[in-house]
Amino acid sequence: MDKNNLKLTSSEIGTLWGEFINGTMTDMVNRYMVSIIEDESIKAIFEEAIKISEKQKQQIVTFIEKEGFPVPIGFNESDLFKTKQRLFTDVFCLNYLHIMTLHGLLGHTTSFAVSVRKDLRDFYDSCDNDAKKMYHQTIELLLEKGNFQRDPLFYPDKKPKLVTSEDFTDGFFGKGRTLTATEIISISFNLKKSIMSKTLSIAFSQVAQSKEVRKFLTDSGETADGQIKKFSKIMQTDNLPVPKSWETEVTSSTDPPFSDKLMLYHIGFLFQAAQNYHGTGLASAMRTDLITAYEGTILKNLMVTKKWFNLMAQNKWLEQPPLAPNRKEIAEEIE
C-alpha cells in the first residue's frame, strides 16, 4: 500500500468539513472583537488567533479541494457588520477566546484520533500545538488581570480511603456525601460552558434582526440559566464556589455586529458541544442526584437543538455535510 496516496476516509473528510465551518464562525467573531478591544495585550492575542485561523483555513481548503470535494461556504465577511456601538467588554472578549480555545483543543484531539493519513495527522498535531499555545496565553493574561476563577480547592486526607457503603452513590436519601474531586471536574467545566452560552444568548438576542431568531435566543438563554442554577445549587450545597457570570460584560447595544445566521449557528454549536461534556459528566457521576441532573440536562438540550435545526433549515442556513453514496438511487439512475 502506498501510504502517500491514501484517499481520505469519510471520517477524515467529516472532520475537515466540521473544522472549516466552526473555524470560520469563530474567526468572524474574533475579527469583530479585535476591532473593538482597547487593551493592547488582549488585542495582540486576538491578532495572533486570527493569523492562526487563516493559516488553518487555507490548509483545510487544500485538503478538501485535492480530494475533489466542494469547499463549504462556512462564514465570511458577509456575516460581519460594521457597528457604531460595541457589544462586549474587553474582559468578556478574552474569556470568550479562552473558552473557544478549549472547544478547539477538544475538537482537534477528536479529529487527530480519527485521522490515518500522515499529512492530516501532522496538520491536526500542529492545530493542537497552536491551541495549546493559545490556551497558555489566555490563562496567563486572565490571571494577570485577575479575571480567571479557579476551580474549588480541596484539602488532603492523611491517607487513601476506600468506598465502604452503598450510601456513596446516594444523593437523594440517607446521609449522602459531598462531591468528589472527579465529579467537580465535569460540573465546573460544564458550568463555565453554560455561562458562556447564556451570555452569548443574551447578547445575540439584543441584536438579532429576525423575531424568530430573537425568540430562540431568548429561550436558549433561559435554558442555559436553568442549567447553571441546577448545577450551582449542587456545588453550593457543599459550600463550594461557582464560576462568576458574565452578563454584565455585555453592553446595552442593539446594533448587530453579526448576521442572524452566524449568531444562531453559534448558539447551536455550543448546545451541541455541551452534549458531549454533559455525557462525560454523566459517565463520571457516582451520585444519584447528579445522574438525574445530567440526564435532564441532556434531554433539554436535545429539545433546544431540535428547534435550532428546524430554524436553521427553514432559513436555508444549514449546510449539508458530505453524505454516504445512496446505492439505491445510483442503481435507479442506470435503468
N, C-alpha and C positions, 0 to 999 in steps of 0.2 A: 504493500500500500504506500502510495506517495503522500506522505504527511503534508507536503507543501501545497497540494492541490485538492485538499478535502473541501467538499461543499459544506456550507453552513447548515446545521440542523435546524429543525423547526424551533427548538428551544433557544438556539443562538440568535436566530432572526427575531424571535419574540423579545429577547432581552434588548437587542439593539433598537427595536421599534419603541419599546417602553422607555428606554433611556433617552431617546430622542424627544418624545412627547413631553415627558416630565422635565427633562433638562431645559428645553426651550421655554417651558412655562416659568420655571424658576428664574431663568436668565432674564426674562422680561420684567419680573418683579425686582430683581437685583438692579437692573438698569434704571428703573424708576427710583429705587431707593438711593442709588448713588447720586442721582440728580438733586435730591432734597437734603441729603446728610450734610451737616455743618461741621461735625467733629472730624478733623483731618485723619486721625488714627483709624476711625471706623470707616471712613471713605476709602482709605488705602486698601483695607481688606476686601471691600466690595469690588474695587477696581481689579484686584487680583482674581477674585472669584469670576468676574466677567471674562477675563482673559482665559482662564482655565476652561470655562464653559464653551467658549468659541473654539478652542483647540479640540475639545472632545466632540463637539458637534461636527466639525469637519472630518474627523476620523470616522465617526459613525456613518456619515453620508458616503464616504469612500467604501466602507464595508458593504453597505446596502446596495449601492449602485453597481459594484463589482459583481454582486450576486444576481443582478437583473431585476431587483425589486424596486417598486416606486418609493421615493423618499417621502415620508409622511409630511403633512402640512405643519403640524405642531402649532407653535405660536411664534409670532414675529412682530415687527414694528406696527403692524395694523392693529394689534391688540394693546398697544401702549399709547395713551393720550397725553397731550400736554395739559398741565393743570396750573392754576394760579395759587391754589392752597395745598399744603402738604397734608397727607392723611395720617402719617405715622411720625413718632418722635425718633430721634437717633437711637435711643435705648432699645426701642422695640425693633428697629431695623437690625441691630446687632443680635438680639435674641432670635429673630427670625432666621438669620443666616446660620446661627448655631443649630437650631432645630432642623432646618432643611439639610444641613451638613450631616446630621445624624441619619436622616432618611437616606441621603446619598450613600453613606457608608454601608448601610444595611442592603441597599439596592445593588451596589457594586459587588458586594460579597455574594449575593444570590446569583448575579449574572456570571461571576467568575466560577461559581460552583457548577454551573450547567454548561460551561464552555469547554470544548475539547481542542479546537484548533489553536495552535500556539500563538499566532498573531493576535487572536481575540483574547486569549488568556493574558498575554502581555499588556494588551490595551486595558483590560479591567484591573490588572495589577497596578498600572500607572494611575488609573482613576482612583483606586483605593488609596494610593500614596498621596495623591493630591487632596483627597477628602480628609485623610488623617492630618495632613499639614494644616488644612483649614480648621479642623476641629481643635487642634492645639492653639491656633491663633485666636479663635473666637473665645475659647475658655480663658486664655491668658488676659485678653482685653476685658472680658466681663469681670474677672476677678480684680483686675487693676481699677476698674471703675466702680467696684462694689455692687455689681448688679447680677452676680451669679449666686443662686441659692443652692447650697449643697444639700445632699440628702441627710436624713436624720443620723445622728451619731449614736453608736452603741458603746456599752462599757463591757470589758471582757470578764468572762467567768474564770474561776480558778482552774477548771479542768473540763474536758469534753463531757457532754451528757447524752444519754440515750432516751428515746421515747419509750415510756413505760406504761402509758394509759391511752385508752381509746378517746379520752377527753381531748387529746391533742388535736383532733380533727373537728371538735365541736365548737362552732361559732355561734350557735343559737341557744343551746341548752347547757345545763350543768355549769361548772365553774369557768369553762372556756380557758383561753390562754391569750397572751399578747402575740403580736405579729412576729414572724421570723424574719431574719435578715434577707433570706431568699425571696420571701413574699413581698417585701418592701421594694425590692429591685423593680418588679413589674408595676406595682402601684404607683410609685414615684415617677417612673418612666411614662406611664400612661396618663398620669395627671398633667405632666408637662405638655404632652401632645394634645390633650383635650383643652388645656388652657390656650394653646396656640389656635386650635380650631375655633374656639368660642370667640377669641379676639378678632381673628380674621373675618368670621361670620358677621360680627358686629360692624366692623369697618366696611366690609363689602356691601352690607345691607344699606348703609348710608348713601352709597354712591351708585348702586345698580340702577340701570335705566328701565328695565322691564319689571312690571309689577309681579309677575310670576316668579322671576328670579329673586326679587326682594323678599317675597313671601317665603321661598325656600330657604334663603339665607337666614332670615329671622328664626324660622323653625329649627334650622340646624344649630344655630347659636343656643337656642333653648335646650336642645338635646344634649349638646356638649356641656352646658351648665348643669343639667341634671346629673350627668356622669361625674362631673367634678365634685358636686355636693355628695354624691353617693360614696365615692372613694375617700374624699376628705373626711367624712364622718367616721369611716373605719379607722383612719390614721389618728384622728383627734381623740377617739375613744381610748387610745393607748397613750394619749398626751404627746403625740408626735407632730412636728410641724409639717405643714403642707406648702407646696410651691406657691409663691405670690401670683396674683392675677396681673394681667397687662392691659386691662380695658382703659385705664387712664392714660395709656401711651398712644391711644387713638384720638385724633383731634375731632372737632365737630364738622369737618369739611364734608360737603355734599358734591364736590367736584370729582367726577370719576377719572382715575388715572389708568384704568384698565377696561377692556371690553367685558361685557357680561359673560361672554364665552369663557374667557380666562378665569374670571372670578368663580364662576360656577364649577368649572373643571377643577380648580384648585381645592375647593372645599370637598368635592367628591373624592379627589385624590387622598386627602387627609383622612376621611372617614374609611376609605378602602384600606389604606395603610394601617389604620387603627385596628382593623380586624385581625391582622397578623399579631400585633402587640397584645391585644386582649386574649387571643388564643394562647399565646405564650404564657400570659399571666394565669389563665385557667389551668394550663398544664402544670404550673408550678405551685398552685394553691393547694393547701392542705387543711383549710378550714372551711366548713360548710357554708358559712355566710359569704365568704369570698367567692366560692364556686358559683353560688346563686347570683352574686353581683355581676360576675363576668358573663354568665350565661344570659342574663337580662340585657346587659350592655351590648353583647354581640347581636342579639335578636333585634334590638332597637336600631343598631347601626345598619342591619340588613334592610330595615324598612326605609331608612334615610337614603341609602344607596339605590334602592329601587325607584324612589321618587326622583332622585338625581338622574338616573339612567333615562327615565321617561322624558324628563325635561330637556336633557341634552339631545336625545334623539328627535324630539318634537321640533327643536330649533335647528336640526341638522348641524350640530356642533360636535358630534361624537364620531371620530374616525374609526374605521373598521380595521382591526389588526389583520395580518395575513391569515388566511383560512386554509385548512387542510383541503386537498382536492376532493371534490364531490364526484366519486366514481360513477354514481348512478346518472348524474347529469352528463358526464363525459360519454357514457355508453349511449345515452339517448341522442346525443348530437351526431353520432355515427350513422344512425338509422336514417 
